[in-house]
Amino acid sequence: MITEEIKLRIHEESDLFSPLDPDQRILSDEVISYLSRNYQTMYQKYQTKNGNYVLHIFSDTPVNEAHVKDAIRGHFVHEKDNIQFLSKIETYKMHALGILGTLFLSASYLLSHYTEGVFVEILTIIGWVAIWEATGGVILRRPELYHFRKKYDFALKTEIIIDVLPRD
């Protein structure tokens, strides 16, 4: 079984949180960047393998473990919720563009039997662009959002261990 660990060293609990948040619920940008980079690497390497994945935080001073764990998990739950929301928006957008594209192409086809000209060509172009955008969403954006969601699932399954280092 694979055991992989992300190590994070802090001086005190406040090092994890944004200095702009007096309630210490929001992680600092540096911590988010570090965790995201490491979780991304770990996810890419082990996404299909079972194992023990650990975020190991070493602190020089005692920390409120429940508060720190809740903040870290809360960040990734929030990110996952955002991705799910974006995924729903993309789905609605793809459906709407597909329907609009089909309507514009149908209108241009029907009008081409009665008239010729720039208007029919414009309807055809608008229809094709709408269908192309819908197809691009299916081919390009949906898989990207899927991988983000899986990365956040992976991060949420990671065990968090906090150790206070002994003083010299």
C-alpha positions in Angstrom: 0.0 0.0 0.0 1.2 3.5 -0.9 1.9 6.0 1.8 2.4 9.6 0.6 2.8 12.6 2.8 2.7 16.4 2.4 4.7 18.1 5.1 3.9 21.6 6.3 5.9 23.4 9.0 4.5 26.4 10.8 5.6 28.4 13.8 2.2 28.9 15.2 -1.5 28.4 14.3 -1.9 31.9 12.9 0.7 31.1 10.2 -2.0 29.0 8.4 -4.6 31.8 8.2 -5.0 35.0 6.3 -3.9 38.0 8.2 -7.1 39.8 6.9 -9.4 37.3 8.7 -9.5 38.1 12.4 -11.7 35.0 13.0 -9.0 32.7 11.5 -11.3 30.7 9.2 -9.7 31.6 5.9 -6.4 30.0 5.0 -3.6 32.3 3.8 -2.8 32.5 0.1 0.6 30.9 0.7 -0.9 27.9 2.4 -3.6 27.5 -0.2 -1.0 27.7 -3.0 1.3 25.2 -1.2 -1.5 22.7 -0.5 -3.0 23.0 -4.0 0.4 22.4 -5.7 1.1 19.4 -3.5 -2.4 17.9 -3.8 -2.3 18.4 -7.5 1.0 16.5 -7.8 -0.1 13.8 -5.4 -3.5 13.4 -7.3 -1.8 13.2 -10.7 0.6 10.5 -9.4 -1.8 8.4 -7.3 -5.3 9.2 -8.5 -6.2 5.5 -9.3 -4.2 3.9 -6.5 -5.4 3.1 -3.0 -3.1 4.2 -0.2 -2.6 6.3 2.9 -2.4 10.0 2.0 -1.5 12.3 4.8 -1.1 16.1 5.3 1.4 16.3 8.2 1.6 19.7 9.9 4.4 20.4 12.3 4.0 23.3 14.6 6.4 24.9 17.1 3.6 25.9 19.4 0.4 24.1 20.4 -2.6 24.5 18.0 -6.3 23.9 18.1 -6.4 20.8 16.0 -10.1 20.8 15.4 -10.0 24.4 14.2 -7.1 23.8 11.8 -8.6 20.6 10.4 -12.0 22.3 9.9 -10.4 25.3 8.1 -8.4 23.1 5.7 -11.3 20.8 5.0 -13.7 23.8 4.8 -11.5 25.3 2.1 -11.5 22.2 -0.1 -15.3 21.7 0.5 -15.8 25.3 -0.6 -13.6 24.8 -3.7 -15.4 21.6 -4.6 -18.8 23.3 -4.3 -17.6 26.1 -6.6 -16.5 23.5 -9.2 -19.9 21.7 -9.0 -21.7 25.0 -9.4 -19.5 25.9 -12.4 -20.2 22.5 -13.8 -23.9 23.0 -13.6 -23.6 26.4 -15.3 -21.5 24.9 -18.1 -24.2 22.1 -18.6 -27.0 24.7 -18.9 -24.9 26.8 -21.2 -24.0 23.9 -23.4 -27.7 22.9 -23.7 -28.8 26.4 -24.4 -26.1 26.9 -27.1 -26.9 23.6 -28.7 -30.6 24.4 -28.9 -30.0 28.0 -30.1 -27.5 26.7 -32.7 -30.0 24.2 -33.9 -32.8 26.8 -34.1 -30.5 29.3 -36.1 -29.4 26.6 -38.5 -33.0 25.4 -39.0 -34.1 29.0 -39.6 -31.3 29.6 -42.1 -32.1 26.3 -43.9 -35.8 27.1 -44.1 -35.2 30.7 -45.3 -32.7 29.6 -47.9 -35.6 28.0 -49.8 -37.4 31.4 -50.0 -34.6 33.9 -50.2 -30.8 34.3 -50.6 -28.6 36.8 -49.1 -26.5 38.0 -46.3 -29.2 37.4 -43.7 -29.3 33.6 -44.3 -25.5 33.5 -44.2 -25.5 35.3 -40.9 -28.0 32.9 -39.4 -25.9 30.0 -40.6 -22.7 31.4 -39.1 -24.5 32.2 -35.8 -25.9 28.6 -35.7 -22.5 27.0 -36.3 -20.7 29.1 -33.8 -23.3 28.3 -31.1 -23.1 24.6 -31.8 -19.3 24.8 -31.9 -19.2 26.5 -28.5 -21.5 23.8 -27.0 -19.3 21.1 -28.5 -16.2 22.9 -27.1 -17.8 22.9 -23.6 -18.3 19.1 -23.8 -14.8 18.4 -25.2 -12.7 20.9 -23.3 -14.3 22.4 -20.2 -16.2 19.5 -18.7 -13.2 17.2 -18.4 -11.2 20.0 -16.8 -13.9 20.7 -14.2 -14.2 16.9 -13.6 -10.5 16.7 -12.8 -10.7 19.6 -10.4 -13.6 18.0 -8.6 -11.7 14.7 -8.3 -8.6 16.5 -7.0 -10.7 18.2 -4.3 -12.3 14.8 -3.4 -8.8 13.4 -3.1 -7.8 16.3 -0.9 -10.8 15.7 1.3 -10.0 12.0 1.8 -6.4 12.9 3.0 -5.8 12.4 6.7 -4.6 15.5 8.6 -2.0 15.0 11.4 -0.8 17.8 13.5 2.3 17.4 15.7 3.8 19.9 18.1 7.6 19.8 17.8 9.5 19.6 21.1 11.3 22.7 22.2 15.1 22.5 22.3 
